[in-house]
Amino acid sequence: MSEISRDDVAHLARLARLSLSDAELEEYATQIDGIVDHVAAIRDVDTADVQPLSHPTQNVDGDVSVMRDDVVIPSLTAEQALDQAPASDQQRFQVPQILAD
């Protein structure tokens, strides 16, 4: 275990200006300790044969574009999209102003 103490959590709570009860401090100490242990377990995984990726969607062959192609399909016209709107102006939804000019 990583040994995150109640005092460590209390210190972090003070820095974040959070007011936590004793029960919350104990609960969070246990939860944070578990999170740190999980991260440590992941760090211990053998990744010697895993090639680093330069992009999150890169596949093992080095291709970056592994998502489907964008395809244009028919959609609503502006008139169809606005036909149930309470108000519209210049083919746009008209909403009440919430900020001053």
Secondary structure as a PSIPRED ss2 file (coil, helix, strand):
# PSIPRED VFORMAT (PSIPRED V4.0)

   1 M C   1.000  0.000  0.000
   2 S C   1.000  0.000  0.000
   3 E C   1.000  0.000  0.000
   4 I C   1.000  0.000  0.000
   5 S C   1.000  0.000  0.000
   6 R H   0.000  1.000  0.000
   7 D H   0.000  1.000  0.000
   8 D H   0.000  1.000  0.000
   9 V H   0.000  1.000  0.000
  10 A H   0.000  1.000  0.000
  11 H H   0.000  1.000  0.000
  12 L H   0.000  1.000  0.000
  13 A H   0.000  1.000  0.000
  14 R H   0.000  1.000  0.000
  15 L H   0.000  1.000  0.000
  16 A C   1.000  0.000  0.000
  17 R C   1.000  0.000  0.000
  18 L C   1.000  0.000  0.000
  19 S C   1.000  0.000  0.000
  20 L C   1.000  0.000  0.000
  21 S C   1.000  0.000  0.000
  22 D H   0.000  1.000  0.000
  23 A H   0.000  1.000  0.000
  24 E H   0.000  1.000  0.000
  25 L H   0.000  1.000  0.000
  26 E H   0.000  1.000  0.000
  27 E H   0.000  1.000  0.000
  28 Y H   0.000  1.000  0.000
  29 A H   0.000  1.000  0.000
  30 T H   0.000  1.000  0.000
  31 Q H   0.000  1.000  0.000
  32 I H   0.000  1.000  0.000
  33 D H   0.000  1.000  0.000
  34 G H   0.000  1.000  0.000
  35 I H   0.000  1.000  0.000
  36 V H   0.000  1.000  0.000
  37 D H   0.000  1.000  0.000
  38 H H   0.000  1.000  0.000
  39 V H   0.000  1.000  0.000
  40 A H   0.000  1.000  0.000
  41 A H   0.000  1.000  0.000
  42 I H   0.000  1.000  0.000
  43 R H   0.000  1.000  0.000
  44 D C   1.000  0.000  0.000
  45 V C   1.000  0.000  0.000
  46 D C   1.000  0.000  0.000
  47 T C   1.000  0.000  0.000
  48 A C   1.000  0.000  0.000
  49 D C   1.000  0.000  0.000
  50 V C   1.000  0.000  0.000
  51 Q C   1.000  0.000  0.000
  52 P C   1.000  0.000  0.000
  53 L C   1.000  0.000  0.000
  54 S C   1.000  0.000  0.000
  55 H C   1.000  0.000  0.000
  56 P C   1.000  0.000  0.000
  57 T C   1.000  0.000  0.000
  58 Q C   1.000  0.000  0.000
  59 N C   1.000  0.000  0.000
  60 V C   1.000  0.000  0.000
  61 D C   1.000  0.000  0.000
  62 G C   1.000  0.000  0.000
  63 D C   1.000  0.000  0.000
  64 V C   1.000  0.000  0.000
  65 S C   1.000  0.000  0.000
  66 V C   1.000  0.000  0.000
  67 M C   1.000  0.000  0.000
  68 R C   1.000  0.000  0.000
  69 D C   1.000  0.000  0.000
  70 D C   1.000  0.000  0.000
  71 V C   1.000  0.000  0.000
  72 V C   1.000  0.000  0.000
  73 I C   1.000  0.000  0.000
  74 P C   1.000  0.000  0.000
  75 S C   1.000  0.000  0.000
  76 L C   1.000  0.000  0.000
  77 T C   1.000  0.000  0.000
  78 A H   0.000  1.000  0.000
  79 E H   0.000  1.000  0.000
  80 Q H   0.000  1.000  0.000
  81 A H   0.000  1.000  0.000
  82 L H   0.000  1.000  0.000
  83 D C   1.000  0.000  0.000
  84 Q C   1.000  0.000  0.000
  85 A C   1.000  0.000  0.000
  86 P C   1.000  0.000  0.000
  87 A C   1.000  0.000  0.000
  88 S E   0.000  0.000  1.000
  89 D E   0.000  0.000  1.000
  90 Q C   1.000  0.000  0.000
  91 Q C   1.000  0.000  0.000
  92 R E   0.000  0.000  1.000
  93 F E   0.000  0.000  1.000
  94 Q C   1.000  0.000  0.000
  95 V C   1.000  0.000  0.000
  96 P C   1.000  0.000  0.000
  97 Q C   1.000  0.000  0.000
  98 I C   1.000  0.000  0.000
  99 L C   1.000  0.000  0.000
 100 A C   1.000  0.000  0.000
 101 D C   1.000  0.000  0.000
